[in-house]
Amino acid sequence: MDGRLPLPTLLSHALVAFILEFDNEFEHQAPHQTTDFGGTLRAPWLVSMVMWSRFLRHVPDEGIQFKDLQLRSGINAKELQAWITRLSAWWGYLTVETSPAGASSKRATPHSLVRPTAGGQKALSVWRPLTSTIEARWKDRFSSEAVDLLMARLQAVADQFDPGLPDSLPILGYGLFSSDPKAEKRSPAPVTNTAPTLPGLLSKALLAFAIEFENKSPVSLAIAANVLRFADSASLRIRDLPQLSGVSPEAIEMAVGFLKTRGLAVVQAEAPGKKTRLLRLTPTGHLARDHSQEKLHKIEQAWRERLGRAHIDSLLESLQKIAGDTSPNSPLMTGIKPYPDGWRAQLPAKECLPHFPVVLHRGGFPDGS
C-alpha cells in the first residue's frame, strides 16, 4: 500500500486523538469520580466522549421521556434500557422517574422521564461546547485550512454512506465486533444533529469501513488491527501488546480470549515455570491474519471504485497531513498530553495510538481503558 498507513488506521489515529483530548478537557473541568484515581465525592463516575455523543447529548436539562430518547438516539429499547441503567444507577448521570408521581425507578417504561442529576447537569454543561472547543484547537494546531479541508473531504465520502449511519462509534460487543446499525432496528426518526462535526464524520467513515470488513470475517477489525498484525512472531508476549498497540490490557485480554475460543491462537508459557505468556497463532489464525490484511486493501480499493478515486485519494492526503505522524513531538501526540492531575498522567505516556478504536462498556474510552 505504497508504504503509507491504511485508511482505517489514519481515521482511527485522528478520531482517537480527538477523543483523548476531549476527554482530558472534560476530566479537567467537570466534577467526577474514578475507581483508582480519586475525584469529587458524590460526583458522577468519569466516562468518555462516546457516552456523551451516543446517549447523553440527547438528554435536555428538563429531561425527556424514554420513548422520545429512543427516537432521538436511534437505539433499540433493550439496549437503551441497559445503558440508562449504567448511566443512572451505576454512574450517576441520570435519574429515571415514573410518571406522573415522579418516583425514582430502576427500569424505564416508555413514558418514564429520564432526567440529568445535579452532577449530570454539570457534566452536560461542560460537554455541550467541548467538541467545538477541540475543533478550534485543531485549527490552531494544524491550520484552519487543513481541518476544514479534512471535514469537507470526509463529508463528501459520508454523503455516499447509508444516511442512517450513526455519527458516534458503537460500544464493541463480544469479539470486539462493531455493531451493525441495521441489526439494531433503528427508529426511522433521524438522530437530532446540528452541523456535522469532525469526530462525527470520522466515526461514520470508520464504522462504515468496519461493517464492510466484518461481513463474513472470523475476526473484528479491532482485533485484526490491534492484535493480529503483531502476531507474525512465535514469541509475541501478551504483556507487550498494550504498549505495541496503544490498547488497554483489559481489551487485549478480551481479544486474546476470543482468539483462543475460536481456535485462532493458543497461549503458552514462555518457559516452563514462567508466568510470561506468549500468543501463538494456529494455522487457522495465520489464515485469518493474512485474510485480514488482504481485506483491508480490497475494501480500500473498492471504496475508490464505488465512492470515487478522487474522493478517497484526497481524503487520504488530508488524513496523512493531520494523523500520519504519531511521533512523540508531533502535533497530534502533543495534543493528547493530559493535565498533570488527570488519571492518564499517572500512567506511562502513550507511545502509539490504536489502529482501530476499542470502545468498551467500561466507560467508552477509545483505547479500551
N, C-alpha and C positions, 0 to 999 in steps of 0.2 A: 504494500500500500504506500509506495514511494517514500517510506521512512517516516511518515507523519503518524500521529495518533489517529485511531479510528474515530468516526463521527460521534458514536455514543460516549466515548471517553472524553472528548472535548466538551460535549454537552454536560457531562457529569462533573467535570472539573469546574466549569463555570457555575453550575447550579449548587454544588456542594459548598463552594467558596462563598457564594452569596448567602446561603442559609447559615453557615457558620458565623459570618459577620453579622447577620441579622440576629441570630441567637445570642451572640456576645453582647450586643447592644441591649437586647431585651433583658437579659440577666442583669446588666448594669443598672437599668432604670426601674425595673418592676420588683416589688417585694415578692419573695419566693422562698421556698424551702427546697433542699436537696437531701438525698439519702445519706451521702458521705461527706458533703462539703458545707454543711450548715445552712444558714439562711435566716429568714424572719419568722418568728413564731406565729403560727396560725395563718400564715400566708399560703397560697396555692403552691403545689409542687411544680418545680420547673419542668417545662416541656418545650419542644422545638417548634419551629415555624410551621411544619406540616399540620400540627394540631390547630393552629390558627387558620391556615388557609383552607383546610379541609372541613373544619367544623365551626370553630368559634367566631369566624368573621361573619357568619350568618345569624348570629345571636345579637339583637339590639339590646340596649340598656334596659328597656322596659320589658324585655322577654319576648318569647314567641311560642306559639302552640307547636307541639311536637309534629303534628301533621304538616304545618307550614315549614318547619325546619327541614323536614324530609324533602319537601318540594324544592326549597332553595338549594339544598346541598346535593340533591340527586342521589341520595344514598338510601338503600332499601331499609325497611323498618327494623329488621332483625339486627343488621349491622349497626345502624344508628343507635338502637337501644343499648347495645354493648358499649359503644363509645360514650354515650351520655352517662352511663354508669361510671365509667372510668373518670370522666371529666367532672362528675359531681361527687359521688361517694368516695372515690379514690384520691382525686387530685384537687378538689376544692374550687373549681372554676364556676360551677353551675349548681343551681338547685332545681328540683323538679317538683312542681306544685300541682296538686289535683284541683280541678275546678268543680264547683265555684268557691269552696271553702278556703282555698289557699294553703291546705295542709301539705306538709312535705311527704314525698313518696319516693320509694326506691325504684319503681318502674314507671315508665311513662305510658300513658294512654294517648290516643290521637289528639285529645283535647287538653292534655296536660300542658301547663305553662313551664317552659324551660327558661330560666332567668339567671343572669350572672349573679354570683355572690359579690360581696363588697370587694374581696380580693380579685375576683374575676373582672369587675368593672375597671379596677386599676390596671389590670393586665390588658384589657381591651383598649384602654386609652393610650397605652404605650404601643401596642401592636398596630393600631389603625394607620398612623402616618409612617410606620417604620420602613415599609417597602420603598416608598418614595425617598426616604432619607438615605437608604443604602444605594439606591439607583443614583442619587445625586453624588454620593461619594465616588461611585464608579466612574461617573462622568468627569469628576475632578482628577481621578487617578489615571484613567485610560484615555480621556478626552470625550467630550460630548458627541463628537462626530462618530467615534468608534462604537460607543454604546448605542446611539440612535441607529446606526447602520446595522449593527447586530440585531436589534429588535425588529427593524424593518425586514431583514432577511429571514428571521425566524417567523415573522408574521406571514411572509409570502409562502413559506412552506406549510405553516399551520393552517392557512386558509384552505389547503387541499386535504386536510385530515377530516375524519368524522367530526361534524360540528358539535356532537355531544361529548367529545373527549374532555375530561376534566382538566382544569389548569392547575392541579396540585397532584403530587405523586400519591399513590395509594400506600397503605401500610402493607408490607410484604407478608404473604402467607407462608404456609408450610413449603419448605424447599426454597424459600425466598423468591417465589414467583410473584410477579406483578399481577394485580387484579385486572382482569379484562372487564372494562366498564360494561360491555354488552351482557356479560354474565351477571351483573349486579341488578338488572332490571331497573334501570334508572327511570325516574319520572320524566315524562316528556317536557315538563316545565324547565326552562333554562336556568342554570345557576346565575344568580344575580351578580353581575360584574359591572365595574366601571370601565376604565380604559385598560387595555392589555398591559401586563407587567412583564418585566424581564424574567423573573422566576416562573411566572405562569407560562410563558412561551417556551422556556427551556423544559419545563415539566411536560408540556404537551408533546414536544418532539421526542423526549426520552421515553415517555410512556408508549407513544406510537411505535417507536423502534422496538421496545421490549415486548410488546404484544406480538409483533410480527416475528421476532426472534424466538419467542417461547412457544409459538404454534408448532406442535408436534415435536418439541425439543425435550430430551430427557433431563435437561438442567435449565435453570433460570439464567437470565442474563447476569444477575447479581453474582451467582456462583461462578459462572464462566469467566466473568471479567475480573473477579477479585480473588478467586482461588485456583481454578483450573489453569489459568495462564501461567501460574508459577509451578505447576505440578509436572514439569518435564524432567525432574531430578528424582532419583531414588532415595535421596537423603534430605527431603524437604521437611524441616522441623515445623511442627504445627505452631509452636510458640513464636516462630519468626514471622508467621503470616500477618499478624496485625501491623507490624512495622513495615512489612513489604507492601501491603495493600492499602493501608490507611483505614482499615475497618476494625471495629472493636473485637476484642477476644470473644465476647459473647456471641457476636454474629458469626465469627469464624467457627465456633463450636457448633452452631446450628448448621452451617454449611457442611462441615466435616461429618456430622451425624447423618445428614441427608445422603451424602455420597456413600457412606458405609451401608446405610439401609438399602439403597438402590443397587448395591453391588458394583459401584463405580470406583471404590477405593477401599483400602484396608489401612488400619492404623497399627503400627508396630513400635515396640521399644527400640530406641537407638542402639542399645546394647543390653545384654542380659543384666537384670537388676537395676537398670537405669530408668528414671521417670520420664526422660525426654522422649516424646513421641514423634514418629515420622509418619507422614502421609504418603502412601504409595498407590498409584492408580492401578486398577485391574486392566486387563486387555480391553474390556468394555469401556472403562474410564478413559483410556487413551483414545479410543474411537470417538467418545463424546467430546473430549478436548479438541481433537483435530476438526471434528464436525463443527464445533462452536466457532473456531477461528475462520473456517470457510464460510459459515453462515453470516458472520459479521460482514465479510467482504461482499457476499452476494446481495445482502439486503441493501448495503450502501449503493451498490451498482444498480439494483432495482429501483431505488429511490431516484437515482439520476434519470432513469428512463421514464419513470411514472410521474415524478414531480418536476422534472426539468433539470437537465445537467447544469444550466447556468445558475439555477436557484441553489442547488446543493454545493456547487463549487464556490459560489460567493459566500454561502453560509460557512463553509469550512474555512475560508480565508478570514472572515471576521472572528470566528471562534479561535483560530490559531493565534491571532494578534492578542486576544484577551486571556485565553485559557491554555495556550500552548506551552507556556513557561511556568513550571511549578518548582523552580529552584528556590532556595530559602529566601533570597532577597528580591524575588520577582514581585511586581505589583499585586499579583493575585494572592501570593502567600503572605505578604506583609499585611494585607487587609484582614486576614483571619486571626491575627495575633490577639489573644484575649486580654481583657483588662487584668491587672495584677491580682484583683480579688476574685476573679472568675474561676469556676471549677476547672476549666481546661488549663488554666495557668498552673494548676497544681500537678499536672501530668507532663510527661515529656512532650516537647513541641512536635507538631505534626511534620513529618518529613515528606509525605506524599498525600494525595487525595484519592479516594476510591475511584475506580474506573466505571462504577455504577453505584448510585446511592443505595444504601441499605437502611431503609426506613422501617423500624420495628415498633411493635406495640409498647415498648419500654418507655416511650415518650416522643417518638418520631424523629430522633436525631438522625442526620443523613449518613452517619458512619456507623450506625447501629449501637451507639453508646447508651 
